C-alpha cells in the first residue's frame, strides 16, 4: 500500500459535517447513524470507476497469502452477490478515498475514540436479480465474527456509490439491538452468516429480542449519494432483495478504535477464535497478531493531541 504522511486536519466545511452531540447520543441509544454528505459526487464517482477497474482485474498489489475465510468474488462465480475483502489494500484508487480523514473523524465522534483505523474494507455488488438467494443478507452482528478483537467500540460505515433505498436492498438496522444482552450462544455464532442457516439466524434474532423484552424494529437506511450509514459492531443488521433494475454497489468499511487489539478468545473445542488478519499482519513484541499494522490497518483519524511518536 502506498503510505503517506497522516494529516488529521479538517477544513471548517468538513468540521460542520461531524455528528453533533445529539447525533452521538442518538448513536449510543439506537446503534446506527445516517451521516451528512461526507463524500463529494466526484469522490463517489471515482470509487465507482475504481470498483469497475478492480472487477476488471486491476490490482496495485495482492495479498501475500490467502486467508482461510477470505471473501473474494471472481468472475467464474457468476452473477451472485459479490464480496471482496481487503480492497483498501489491493487497490489504491479505492483505498485513497476510503482513508479520507473525515470518515474517520465521524467514526471517532460516534465511538468516542481518540483514534480510528481501518479494520477491513469489503467491496459489495448486489445484482438486480430479485430471486438471487445470495442477495439476501440474514440478520447478524459483526462482533460475532470479530471475537479475536478486544474492543466493543468497533463500527462499520456502509458507503453506497449512488442513492440507495429500500428497492435496492439497502442495509437495514434492528434499532437499539446493540444494547441487548445476548442469549447464551454456542460457538456457531463466530461463523460467517454465509455459512449459517438463514432461518436459524432469524430465530436467533427473535430469541434475543424476547430475552431482552424488546420489540424488533427494522429501520431501512435510505442513503443519498455521498452520505453513508454507520452502525455499532453489536447492532443486528441485514438486507433484502435488489428489485431496482440496477446493481447496488457499495463498500462496507469496518473500523476499529485505537485501543483495539488481538485477544485470546477460546472456543469450546479449545481452539482460538481467529480473523483473516492473523495470517497477514506483523506480530507484536510478544508474538500476537498486530491489528495496528499500517499495511493492512492504517490510521485514518487521530485526535491532534495524540499526534507524535
HELIX and SHEET records of a PDB file:
HELIX    1   1 UNK A   12  UNK A   15  1                                   4    
HELIX    2   2 UNK A   21  UNK A   30  1                                  10    
HELIX    3   3 UNK A   41  UNK A   55  1                                  15    
HELIX    4   4 UNK A   75  UNK A   77  5                                   3    
HELIX    5   5 UNK A   87  UNK A   90  1                                   4    
HELIX    6   6 UNK A   92  UNK A   98  1                                   7    
HELIX    7   7 UNK A  101  UNK A  111  1                                  11    
HELIX    8   8 UNK A  133  UNK A  135  5                                   3    
HELIX    9   9 UNK A  142  UNK A  146  5                                   5    
HELIX   10  10 UNK A  166  UNK A  168  5                                   3    
HELIX   11  11 UNK A  177  UNK A  179  5                                   3    
HELIX   12  12 UNK A  187  UNK A  190  5                                   4    
HELIX   13  13 UNK A  193  UNK A  195  5                                   3    
HELIX   14  14 UNK A  198  UNK A  211  1                                  14    
HELIX   15  15 UNK A  276  UNK A  279  5                                   4    
HELIX   16  16 UNK A  304  UNK A  306  5                                   3    
SHEET    1   A 6 UNK A  32  UNK A  34  0                                        
SHEET    2   A 6 UNK A 229  UNK A 232 -1                                        
SHEET    3   A 6 UNK A 155  UNK A 160 -1                                        
SHEET    4   A 6 UNK A 248  UNK A 257 -1                                        
SHEET    5   A 6 UNK A 115  UNK A 126 -1                                        
SHEET    6   A 6 UNK A  82  UNK A  84 -1                                        
SHEET    1   B 6 UNK A  32  UNK A  34  0                                        
SHEET    2   B 6 UNK A 229  UNK A 232 -1                                        
SHEET    3   B 6 UNK A 155  UNK A 160 -1                                        
SHEET    4   B 6 UNK A 248  UNK A 257 -1                                        
SHEET    5   B 6 UNK A 115  UNK A 126 -1                                        
SHEET    6   B 6 UNK A 299  UNK A 302 -1                                        
SHEET    1   C 4 UNK A 137  UNK A 140  0                                        
SHEET    2   C 4 UNK A 237  UNK A 239 -1                                        
SHEET    3   C 4 UNK A 171  UNK A 174 -1                                        
SHEET    4   C 4 UNK A 218  UNK A 220 -1                                        
END                                                                             
